[in-house]
Amino acid sequence: MRVLIAPDKFAGTLTAVQAAEAIAAGWRRTAPHDDLDLAPLADGGPGFVEVLHQALGGELISVTVTGPLGEPVPGVVLLTEEDGVRTAYVESAQACGLELVPEDRRDPGATTTYGVGELIAAAVDQGAARIVVGLGGSATNDGGAGLLAALGAEPADRLRRGGAALATLDQVDLVAARARVAGVELVAASDVDNPLLGLRGASNVFGPQKGATAEQVHQLDAALTRWAELADRKTADAKGAGAAGGLGYGLLLLGARRVPGIETVLQAVGLPDRAARADLVLTGEGSFDFQSLRGKVVSGVAALAGRYAKPCVVLAGQVKVGRREMGAMGVESAYAVTEVAGSRQEAMARPAEHLERLAARVARTWSR
């Protein structure tokens, strides 16, 4: 039996690569003769570069950039040659990810995307003619202002200080930032289609996840409104402008085009052909919940499996999706690590071990 194993990361515990390996190890315990094809995935958020490097090869360029709180953090730029085009892949979460900020210091009014601009500048300096920026998992809400400041936008001192500082702006100059990436094709890889402002905007939808209080949400939306009025109000309404705390907006101001993050990865790793050859498709993530239903790895893999009439099964840390919703997205069954671990705390404590045990159990049902 040919089994395609294509999970996302299990946030906070396992990378997508580690999750795929744990599932494979468990499956082999029960069904050692099955042919396993491991395809760890990402949707543009954390793990984006790691997954693409494993699939595409290429060269990793190490750089030190500014983190969300202003401290230096390590990052990498993946350089590849695709159809004669020098292409760079950048993962925004490496420079402004939520996991870089301790819970007691999370403040989306103060965190910056300056380091993402530094990653893009490093890619430009490496001669990239095309730069794909994976968006997701950010701790920021600065509308991409920090990113633009790193590329030369003015006033840099205020643009790099986080979303709250944008309320004090009286003018913006993006000429130098646009010149820095002139002639480079910019691509924003994100499955989030929210605009920058309003009830569906970055502050209201994602701000609370990053530590914003109800009062701060209103303040940040007002600050982003001021930012948009000075930079480009029309672009603030574009799909994806609100991605990653408005990083999408910053990239759109530079002329970027938005593409679905999961589709970018699926095509890069050749998943359509691999799914067509499989008898069973396994995917998974930390929490299989309502967010999984739109634009996430699990939904993308399930849709692909359905295209080729292959059964799709989910292994997740927790399962919070009902059978009706599950069936509507093309998932046959879903199994939770907590079922074998006994509790969420134990599942988090030894995630690889318990995911392996779950996979061994699932194989008894699905391997033939």
ZIDA-V146918 format. One record per backbone hydrogen bond with DSSP energy under -1.0 kcal/mol. NH is the residue of the N-H (numbers start at 1). CO is the residue of the C=O. E is the energy in kcal/mol with one decimal. If there is no record, write none. Layout:
# ZIDA-V146918
nh: [NH:NH]
co: [CO:CO]
e: [E:E]
This chain:
# ZIDA-V146918
nh: [3:4:5:6:8:10:13:14:19:20:21:22:23:24:25:26:27:28:29:31:34:35:37:39:41:48:51:52:53:54:55:56:57:59:61:63:65:67:70:73:75:77:78:79:80:82:85:87:88:89:90:92:94:95:96:97:98:100:101:105:106:110:111:112:116:117:118:119:120:121:122:123:124:125:126:127:128:129:130:131:132:133:134:135:139:143:145:148:149:150:152:153:154:159:160:161:164:166:167:168:169:173:178:179:180:182:184:185:187:188:189:190:196:201:202:205:206:207:210:211:212:217:218:219:220:221:222:223:224:225:226:227:228:229:230:231:232:237:238:241:242:243:247:248:249:250:251:252:253:255:256:257:259:264:265:266:267:268:269:271:274:275:276:277:279:280:281:282:283:288:289:292:293:294:300:301:302:303:304:305:306:307:308:309:310:313:314:315:316:317:318:320:326:327:328:329:330:331:332:335:337:338:339:340:341:342:347:348:349:350:354:355:356:357:358:359:360:361:362:363:365:366:367]
co: [35:280:37:282:284:14:10:10:15:16:17:18:19:20:21:22:23:24:25:27:31:1:3:5:7:45:47:48:49:50:51:52:53:79:77:75:73:71:67:65:63:61:89:59:87:85:82:80:130:78:132:134:91:92:92:93:137:97:98:102:103:107:107:68:113:113:114:115:116:117:118:119:120:121:122:124:123:86:86:185:88:187:90:189:96:245:142:144:145:146:149:148:173:155:156:158:109:163:164:165:166:154:174:175:176:179:181:129:131:257:133:259:236:198:196:201:202:203:207:208:207:213:214:215:216:217:218:219:220:221:222:223:224:225:226:227:228:234:235:238:194:240:243:243:241:246:247:248:249:252:251:186:188:260:261:262:263:264:265:266:270:271:272:273:2:2:311:4:313:318:287:289:290:291:296:297:298:299:300:301:302:303:304:306:305:281:333:283:335:285:286:288:322:323:324:325:327:326:312:314:316:317:336:337:337:338:343:344:345:346:350:351:352:353:354:355:356:357:358:359:362:362:363]
e: [-2.9:-2.7:-3.0:-3.5:-3.0:-2.6:-2.5:-2.2:-2.6:-2.4:-2.1:-2.2:-2.5:-2.3:-2.4:-2.2:-2.5:-2.4:-1.1:-3.3:-1.6:-2.8:-2.8:-3.5:-2.9:-1.8:-2.6:-1.8:-2.7:-2.0:-1.6:-3.4:-2.2:-2.6:-2.8:-2.8:-2.7:-3.9:-1.8:-2.9:-2.8:-2.1:-2.1:-3.2:-2.9:-2.6:-1.6:-2.9:-3.0:-2.4:-2.8:-2.2:-1.5:-1.6:-2.1:-1.7:-2.9:-1.5:-1.8:-2.3:-1.0:-2.3:-1.5:-1.6:-1.1:-1.3:-1.6:-1.9:-2.2:-2.5:-2.2:-1.9:-2.4:-2.5:-1.2:-2.0:-2.0:-2.5:-1.5:-3.0:-3.1:-3.2:-3.2:-2.5:-3.2:-2.4:-2.1:-2.1:-2.2:-2.1:-1.4:-2.7:-2.3:-2.3:-1.8:-1.3:-2.0:-1.2:-1.4:-1.7:-1.4:-2.6:-2.4:-2.0:-1.9:-1.1:-2.2:-2.8:-2.6:-2.7:-2.7:-2.3:-2.9:-1.6:-1.3:-2.3:-1.7:-1.0:-1.5:-1.3:-2.1:-2.3:-1.3:-1.8:-2.9:-2.2:-2.0:-2.2:-2.7:-1.9:-2.1:-2.2:-2.7:-2.4:-1.5:-2.1:-1.5:-1.6:-1.6:-1.9:-3.0:-1.5:-1.0:-1.9:-1.8:-1.8:-2.2:-2.5:-2.2:-1.6:-2.2:-1.9:-2.6:-1.9:-1.8:-2.9:-2.3:-1.9:-2.4:-2.5:-1.6:-3.0:-2.0:-1.2:-3.1:-1.6:-2.5:-3.5:-2.3:-2.9:-1.2:-1.7:-1.2:-1.1:-2.3:-2.8:-2.5:-2.2:-1.8:-2.7:-2.3:-1.7:-1.1:-1.4:-2.9:-2.5:-2.5:-2.5:-2.7:-1.6:-1.4:-3.4:-2.6:-2.8:-2.0:-1.4:-1.1:-2.6:-2.9:-2.4:-2.7:-1.5:-1.4:-1.1:-2.4:-2.0:-2.1:-2.3:-1.6:-1.9:-2.0:-2.4:-2.2:-1.9:-2.4:-2.5:-2.1:-1.8:-2.7:-2.2:-1.1:-2.2:-2.3]
